[in-house]
Amino acid sequence: MGNPENIEDAYVAVIRPKNAASLNSREYRAKSYEILLHEVPIEGQKKKRKKVLLETKLQGNSEITQGILDYVVETTKPISPANQGIRGKRVVLMKKFPLDGEKMGREAALFIVPSVVKDNTKYTYTPGCPIFYCLQDIMRVCSESSTHFATLTARMLIALDKWLDERHAQSHFIPALFRPSPLERIKTNVDKVVINPYFGLGAPDYSKIQIPKQEKWQRSMSSVTEDKERQWVDDFPLHRSACEGDSELLSRLLSERFSVNQLDSDHWAPIHYACW
C-alpha cells in the first residue's frame, strides 16, 4: 500500500458541454455544462442523501493523470453503453483545498476531467453510481442550501464555477480544454500529410538531389545551371544556411522572420537541408 503519508485525497470533477457552440463563447453560462456527481446516504439519516464529487486516493509515486483517467472509466462503466466507461480527454489540477477535522493539516486536490460534448448516448441510472447533472441547477441548489452536498464538495463546486467563469474570459482556453487528447488527434484527426517528392514513402534517392556547391556561390555564374543555382542561393537564404550548418546566419535570418515553412523550387523546407 505504500506510506500513508504519500496518499493524497483527490476529488474529480468530470464535466461536459451540452453543445459545441458554448466552447467558443467568451461568456460563461453554467447551464451549458453538466457535471458528474454521486448520491450517497447521509450518515444517521438513511432516507436523506447528499451529492458528492468523485473521490479517489493518489499514491505519491504513481502516474497521476493516467490513474485518474482509469478511475473515471472504471467508476462509470455501470452507467455507460456496452460497459465502456467515460473516457476523459485530459486531467487538469484546478486547486488544492485544506482539510479540517481529523485530516487537519492535509489537503485535498480537485482535478478537472473534461469529457466529450453531450450527445444522444443513453446512460443507465444505477444506484450508487454517478450521473450527470446540469451545472446551473447544481449551483443554484448549492447557493441556497449546503445540506444537499458534502461540505467539501460544496466548496469545490463554488470554486469550479468561478474557475470556469474566469477561463471563459481567456481566449482559446476552453476550446483547448475540451479538444481531443493528443492520442485521439494522432489517430483520427490528421489535417494534412506532406510527402517530399524526393523522399516519397521510402528511403530518399540521394542521386536525384542536387544541392549547389559552396564554391559556386562565390564566383560569377555564366551557364544556365549556375544561374539556377545562384537564383536558389538568392531566393532561399534560410535553406542555404541550413544546408551549410551556419547557425549564426540561421539565427539572424530567423530573427528577421524568414519562414521555416517556405518551400524551395524542389519543394524542400529548410529542415530538409538541415537533416540531409
N, C-alpha and C positions, 0 to 999 in steps of 0.2 A: 504493500500500500504506500510505502514511502513515508517521509517525515510529515506529520500532520501540519506542521508549520508552513509547509510548502503548498498546502492545498488552499486555493482561493475560491470564495463563493462567486459564482458567475451567473448573472441573470441575462437572459437573451430576449430581445425584442425582435420578433420576426414580423416585418411589415411589408405590405404590398400595395401598390397604387391600384385604384379602381379603374383607371383608364390611362392610356399612354399620354394623352394631351396634358394632364396635370404635371407631368415631369418637366415640361418646358415653361411652366408658369413661374414668374418671379413672386407671385402672391401665394402664400401658404394657406391651404384650406384643410383642416383636419378631416373633413368629410370625404376628401379624396383618397384617404388611406384606410386600410384595415390592419389590425394587429392581432396576433395570436396570443390567446390567454387561456389559462387553466381555470377551472372552478373547483374549489376544494371546500370541505365542510369546515365550519368554524368550530374550534375546539370547545367542547361542552355544549354545543348547540347544533345537534345533528340535522335539524331541518333548515338551518341557515347556512348559506355558502358565501364564500368570498372569491374574488378573482385575483389571480397571481400570474406574474410573468413566468416563463420557462426558467428553470433553475438547474444548474449542474455544478460540478466541482472541477476545478482545474488543478492538475498536478504541476508544480513549479517547473519541472524539466520536460513537460510534454509539448507537443506541437499544437498551440492554442487554436489557430484558425481551423485546421482540419478536424480537431477534436470537437469543436463547437458545431461545425457543419455536419459531422457524423451524428452528433447528438440530436440535432434538429431532424435529420432524416429518420432516425430510429423512433423518436418521440411521435412523429406524425404519420408513421406507417399505418396505424389502425384507422386513420380517418381519410387516407388518400386512395384514389383508384389503383387497383392492382397492387396495393400494399407497397407502393414505390417510395412514399415519403416525400416531403417537401425539400427541394434542394435549393439552398441559398446561393446567392451569387458571390458573396464575399462576407468577411467579418470585420466590423469597424468598432473599435473600442470608443464608446461615447464618453464615459465618465466613471469615476470611482466614488462610492458613497461610504462614509464612515458608518460603522455598525454600532449598536448600543446593546444594553443588556449583558448577557453572558459573553457576547462577542465584542464587547467594547475594546477599542484599540485596533481592531481589524477593519478591513474594507471589503466591500462587495463591488464587483465591476459590472457595468451594464454594457453589453455588446449589441450592436445593431446588425441584423442579418436581413438584407433586402431580398425579396423574392420576386417572382415574375408578376407581371401585371395580371390582375384578376381576369379570368376568362369564364367559359361555361363549364369548367370542371366541377363535378358534383362531389363534395366532401361528405363523408358519413359521420353523423354525430355518434360518438361513442363515449359513454360515461367515463369520467376520469381522464379523458384525452382533451387536448386543447382544441379550440375552434377560433375562427376569425370573427372579430367584432369590428364594427365601424368605429374608427378612432374618435370621431366627433362625439358619438354617443358615449363612449367611454370617458372622454374628458369632461363632458357635461356632468355625468354622474359623479366623477371623481372630484369636481369642484364643489358640488353640492353636499356630498357626504363621503367621508373616507371609510365608513363602516362596510362598504361593499368591496373594499380592497384591503389586501395586506398593507401594513403601514409603509414598508419599504417599497412595495410595488407602486403605491400612490405617489411617493416622492419621485420615483424613477419615471413614471408616466408624465408627471408635470415637467420634469427636466427634458424628456424626449419631445414633448410638444413644443417647448421653447427651442430646442436644438433644431428641429425640422423647420421652424419658422425662420431661424437665423440662416440656415443653409439654403433655403429657397431664395434668399436675397443675394446669394453668391452665384455669379454666372457659372453655368455648366456643372455645378456641384451635384445637384440632384440627378440630372441625366447620367452623369458618370457613376453615381452611387448605384443606379439600377441597371446600368448597361450589362450585357453578358459578361461572364467571367472570362479571363484570358483563355482558358482552355476551351470554352464554348466558342469564342471568336475564332480560334485557330481551326476548330473542327467544322464550323458551319457558316462562317461569315467572312470568307476570303474576298476582299474587294477587287483585287487586281493581281494578276501574275504577269511579270515581265520576264521574257526569256531572251537573253542576249543571243543575237543571230550567230555569233561565233561559237558560243558555248552550247547552245541547244539544250537537249535533255541529258547529254552525256559529257564526257571529258572534252575540253576545248581542243580544237585543232590549231596548234600554235603556228603551223606553216602558213595559215591564212592571215596571221596578224602581222601588220607592217607598221611598226612604230618609228617615227622619224629618228634618225641617228643624231646624237647631240652635236657632232661636228658639223652637220649640215645646218644647224641653227645659227652657226657663227659666220657663215660665208654667204655671198650673194647667190641667188638661185637663177638658173638660166633655163633648165629643162622644165617641161610640164610637170613631171613628177616632183621636182624640187619646189616648184611653185605651190603645188598642192600641200606639200609638207610644211612649207613656210606659212601657208594660209592656216593650216592646222595649229601651228605654234601661236600665231597671232590671235586666232579666234578662240582658242581654248587654253588660256594660260594656267587655269587650275588643273586641267588634265596633264599639262606638261610638268608642272611642279610635283604632281602626284606620281607621275612616271619616273621622275628623277629622284624622288625622295627628298626634295628640297623643303624641309619643314619650316624654315624661316619664310620662304616665299609663300608657302601654303598658308601660314598663319596670317600673313599680310593680306593675301587675297580674300581669305575668309572674313577678316575684319572689314574688308571693303565690300562685303556682302555678295561675293561671287557665289552662284548657286551650286551646291553639291549634287543637285539633281539634273543639271544640264547634260544632255547627251550630245556627243560629237557626231561627225558625219558617218561614223561606223556604229552609232547607237551605243556607245560606251559612256558611262559616267566616270567621274574621277576615281571612284572607289575601285573600278575595274583595273585601272592602270596602277593604282597603289598596291593591288593584290597580285598583279601579273609578274 
